[in-house]
Amino acid sequence: MSTKILVTGGTGFLGAYIIKELVEKGYAVKAIRRESSRLPAFIPAAILDKVEWVEGDILDVIFLSEIMQDIDTVIHAAAVVSFSSRHRKQMYKVNVEGTANVVNIALEQNVRRFVHISSVAALGRTLQGQSVNENSKWENSKANTHYAKSKHKGELEVWRGIGEGLDAVILNPSTILGYGDWNNGSSAIFKSIHDGFNWYSPGKNGFVAVEDVAKATALLMETDITEQRYIVNGDNWTFKQLLDTMADAFGKPKPQRQTTRALMGIAWRWEKVRSLFTGHSPVLTKESAIVAHSNTTFENDKLKKALPGFNFTPLEQSIREACRKYLDQKP
């Protein structure tokens, strides 16, 4: 294929799976990696070896201008995901300013196609726990984390680019699950359950398999759809159902103790104090506690209509497969 694709965030959880999907489909892929980042161990080396890796940063516009000269399509998946206040400044810088840079250089270089990986967080949550679809309007709410605000503002940069002539489509994945580095991001949920975590929150959320998001990304890239956003959500589950399924797959006891808002308030404050002494980011924060107690569901009808042959992997199936791989990786 003559199409040359640039992937930002290629060493991240989703970005790595997007690269795997593209390479397996025969595309020539160039991917950005920061000097401090490592190639993802959860992706076969045979796939990573076929990628043209370039060291750099999306905050460097000169670097972006140089590497985008021979690019036909950009898939922008780079982002900082964090609910910790210590990462907040960098998160806004990467998620907003970095996205603006990628959009601006894509316009300057006349990139033919642009795919932006946003998040359902950019659509906003409500404390009332309403259903969210692509037509939902952003509302200022205590349920919106700073991550959500940064992704919302970053997405606005893409819409601005579309207004300036960028041929772009936007994906809004829900919480992405699968086999990755279980010390980081959403994959850390698997490690918590494997290690015997005994608490669950009463909230409800949308979840999707990482392979499904990568496949939807490639399929939407190959269409001529532009000026549209698509929620990518497999199932809406309670956190209890999610954690029980993981526990069953690992052969571990299911979490038995339900949290309350009061307990979560004590827990995140304790974690904040503990982190001051350990130097590590808190496992639980005020923002992640809010998400754990929200009841938000996400619709996916628009994506199904746009990609008639596309089917989501049943969430239970994808969780069990991921758990099997996590068990296989243990020494």
N, C-alpha and C positions, 0 to 999 in steps of 0.2 A: 504494500500500500504506500502511496506517495505522501499521505498525511503524516506530518510530524507534530507530535503532541508534547506540550510542556505541562508537567504536573508540578504544582507547588505543594509543599507539605507531603512529599513523597515518602518520607521516613515515618510519618505518623500512622496511626492505626488504620483509618479509612484510606488515606492516600496510598498506603502500601497495597491494599487490596484493589484499589482502582488501577494501579500500575500492573498488578498481576492480571486483571481482566483484560487490559489493553494489550499487553504483551502476548497473552494467549490468543487474542484475536488478530495478531499479526501486525500491530501498529508499531511504528518507530517512536520511542518514548525518550524524552529528555526530562530529567527530574532534578529539582533543587534540593540540596541538603546543606544544612548549616555545618560549619567546621566541627562543632561539638557533638553533632548527632551521629548515631550509629545506624547502620543498615538493619532493617527489621529482621530478627532471627526467626519470626514466625512465617516468613515468606521464603519459598525454596530459593537457594542460591542460583539455580539455573535460570530463574526468572530475573533476579536482580542483576545478573551478569549481562543481560541483554539491554539494560538501561544505560543511557548516557547520563551519568551523574555529574552535576556541576555544583561546586561549593559556592554559596553566596547567601544573600538575605534579601527578602522582599522589601525591606526598608531602604535598600540601596538602589536608587532609580537608575544609576549609571550601569550597574550590574544587570538589572532587568532589561535595559535597552540593548545591551550587547547580546544577551542570550536569547532574546526574543526575535532576532532578525530573521531566522530561518524557520519560524514557527507558524504553523497553519491554525492550530487549535490550542487554547489554553484551558486547563482544568485547574481551577483555583481551590485547593483544599487546605491550604495552610491556615492555621488558626491556633490561638492559645485557648485551651479549655481549663478553666479554674474557677473555684468558688472561694478561693482564699484571697484576702485583701492584699497580701504581700505580692501577688502576681498581677494586681489590678492595672497598674500603670502600663506594664508591658503588654497586657492583654488588649487594652484599648489601642495601644500603638500598633500592634500587629493586625488585629481584627478590623480596625477602621483605616488607619493610615496605610498599612500594608496593602489592604484591598484596594484603596484608592490608587496606590502606585501601580499595582498590576493592571487595573482597569485603564489608567492613563497611558501606560506604555503599550498595552494591547491596541488602543485607539491610534496611537502614533505609528505603530508598526503595521497597521491595517490587518490585524489578526482576523482571520475569517470567522472563527467560531469561539465562543467563550462560554464555559460551563462553571457556574459558581456554586460551591458547596456551602450552603448556609446552615440553618438549623431551625427546627420547630420553635426553638427558644426565641427566634427573631420575630415570630408571630405573636408572642406574648402569652402569658398565663393569666388566669383570673382566680381570685380566692374562692369564687363560687363553683369552680370546677366545671366550666362549660366545655362543650365540644368545639374544637378548633379546626377550621378549614382554610383554604387558600384565600378566601375573601375576608377572613377575620382582620379587623383593624387593630393596629397596635394601640394599647391603652396603658397609661402609666398605672402601675399596680405594685403593691408590696410583694406580690408573688413573682415579679420579674427580677431576676438576678442581674448582677453587673455583666456576667457573661451574656445573658440575653440582650441587654442593652447594647453591648459591643457588637454582637452579631446583627442586631437590627440596624445599627448605624452603618455597619459594613455593607449590609445588603442595600442600603440607600445609595451607597457609592456605585453599586452595579446598576441600579435603576437610573441613576444619573448618567452612567455610561451608555445605557440603552437609549436614553434621550439624545445622546450625542452620536448615535449611529452604530453602537456596538451590537452585534448579533449574539445575544446571550440568552441563556436559560438558567433558571435557579432551582436547586434542589434543597428541600428543607427536611432532612432526616430527623426522626425522633431519636431516642437513646439507642445507640448502636452497640450491639452485643456480638461476641464471637471470640475466636481464638486469637489472642494477641499477647502483649506483655501484661501479665496479670498484676504487675506492680504499679501500673499506671492507668489513669482514665477509667472508663466504664468497665474495662476488663478486670479492675480490682474487685468488683462485686463477686466474681468467681472465687478469688483467693479468700475473701472474707468468709464466704460460706464453707469453703474447703477447710478453713482453719477453725470452724466451729462457732461462727458468729450466731448469737442466739436471739437477736432482736429483729423485729420487723415493724415497719410503719404502716398506718392504715391508708396510705395514699394510693393513687392510681395514675398510670403513666403510659405513654406509648413506647414500644420497643420494636427494633428491627434488626435482622441479621446483617452483619457487615458485608457479606457476599452479595446480598440483595441490593444494598445501596450502591456497591461498585458496579453491578450489572445494570441497574437503572441509570447510572451516570453515563456509561458507555452507550446505552441504547438511546438516551435522550440526546447525547452528543451527535449521534448519527442521523437524527431527524432534522427537519428544517424548522422546528418549533422555536420561536423566539418571543421575547417579551412576556414570558410566562414563568410562574413558580409552581413547584409540585411538592407536596408533602410526601415523604417516603416513610411510611409507617406500616409495620407488619401486623401488630396486634396491640390492643389496649388491655393491659393486665394490671391487677393490683400488685403491689410490691410483695405481698404475702405469697401470691401465686408464683411470682417470679423466683423468689428465694426458695420456696418449697420444691420447685422443679429442679433448681440447681442442686439442692441438698439430695434429692432422690438420685440424680444422675451421678453424684459423687459418692453415694452410699453413706451420707452423713445425716445426723439428726436435723429435722426441720426446726427453724427458729420458733420458739414458743412464747417469747415475751413481746407484747405489743408496746410500742412507745406512745407516749403522750406528748403534747406540746410542752408541758412543763418539764418532763424528763429530758426532752431534746434540748430545751433551753439550758438546763444544767449541764448537759453533755457537751454542747458546743462551746460553752464558756470555759469548761474544764479543759477541753482540747486546746483552746486558744492560749490558756495559761501554760499548759504542758509544752506547747510548741515553742514558747519563749525560752524554755530551759533546754530543750532538745535540739533546737535549730531546724527541725523538720516541719514541713507544712502540716497543719492540723488535718486529721482524717475527716473530721466533721466540722462544718462551719455553720454560721447562722443561715447563710443562703442555701446550702445543701439541705439543711433541716426543713426549710420552707418548702423546697421541692418535694421532699419525702412525705410531706403531709398534704400536698395539693392533690386534687382529683381532676386531672385534665386528660381528656381523650382527643385523639387526632384522627381525622378522616383521611381516606386514601383513594376515594372514588375517581378523582381527577387524573391521577397517575394511571390507574387501571384503564381508563378510557383512552389516554394518550398512547399507551403501550399495550394493545390488546393481547399480545402473546406473552406478556410478562405475568408471572405468578410469584407471590411471596412464599418463602419457605415457612412452613408452620413453626412458630416460635419454639415450641417444645422440642421439635426435631433439631433445630439449629443449636439450642442450648445443650442438648444431650451430646451432639457431635463435638461442640466446643469443650465440654467437660471431659470427654474421652481424650481429646488431644492434650488438655492440660494434665491429665493423669499420666499420659504417655511421656510427657516431657520431664516428669519428676525422676530424680536419680534413684 
